[in-house]
């Protein structure tokens, strides 16, 4: 029987290019869809919830296209990782991580998305970044698309609504395999695949008030992404034999609110529609019967081309991955209390505590999820994101005391260890936002996830200097002893 994490377990950290890199107009980069998200630090808590990207509309989108403002578009400045990656990677090496998960910005490789030739300056940046990681013995886990696509593809073609975007994406991915392939250890074509359903602007770049049939458009975009994902796997395996290419969802772990059979059935349906559908297509290679029933009920009609089913069936993923931040309950009862969560509003579990942002903390749910996913697919698993967003205070002496984060990490890693002992083939754990970055949902710097503090506020002001939090030293010790920590 296994006693704990295997030798060579990949302890790591994760960031996204759009939230970290900044430098939106440097190095030949084109404008991308995350560059268009507007934020005002003067907004109240209620306004921040109201105006976040889920509510982006055509007017705001059009204004952002020609707005050269950087203060109110935080993804344009991030933490300036683009210009600070060398000192940051050195700090990552001091932390002791074994793998860095980061995304590659499509608009930095092909600024317009449909360019004939790639931007060499963009390719060189990733060569330099990944070489810097390998210099310190840090493996690279590259996400090919973490939400943001070149704006030109949306303007000119309609983005993922247009099947042509598949070709542009596969060309982009193929360029990465050919030019960066020997520098990347794990590939992930799409971040949180189900985000397209639950946060359509991020996931499939749709603006709601511009779509006459919004829901149908979402699933058509998702179909195109499924085909792009499969064709990317095909290209990757041909160009890089033996390469590991995975599929990821945002995991919404759910329990029946009661033992009433209707609540249990609702839990099964919620799991299918919110989670399993996306991994089922990527791992099993076909649309499951339950989603066909759902499409029929909701009058959703997907346009497929001849050969699509074969493309999906012949090009399945090598490992599964997921983000895990919270759990929820399923019920048929109306009026159940709601709480916030990653991508969605969730039914509240009365047995769980919540974070400052209302996300329910459930370490045992991580063990449950790991067992469920491994049992379902029998593929190696990666915890691609997990962490706690909180307001941290930088003290006058440069310290940051975050015992709440240490407790969060400790309890979740303990349950992850139990899952390994259960028999789950767990490849690694990349803590989300392990260096503070602009938070994706609320677009705030003040919602911090990292064990490394970045001195920037919600307006982008500050020294941008990095500081080690108390959690930095805890996570460093955890990595050194391979998770065998009390």
Order of alpha helices (4+ residues) and beta strands (2+ residues): beta-alpha-alpha-alpha-alpha-beta-alpha-alpha-beta-alpha-alpha-beta-alpha-alpha-alpha-beta-beta-alpha-alpha-alpha-beta-beta-beta-beta-beta-beta-alpha-beta-alpha-beta-beta-beta-alpha
